[in-house]
Amino acid sequence: MSDGKEKAVASPCVSVCALDNDDMCTGCYRTLKEIGDWSEMDNVRKREVIVLANKRCRNRYGDLG
């Protein structure tokens, strides 16, 4: 039975934790601040961060799909 609580958005971490010169993870494309704040974010903010991270990845590598 559901208690009505939404399941937490999963972290986009891919266990390739290395920061570039801009303090952005080269694995998940979140900033150091976004990674540090992740556990305190609500699901809306987590989804926004994932969208931003995907844009950062596309900016670096182009559209792979």
PyMOL commands that set and color helices and strands:
alter all, ss='L'
color gray80, all
select helices_A, chain A and resi 32-40+43-61
alter helices_A, ss='H'
color red, helices_A
deselect
rebuild
show_as cartoon
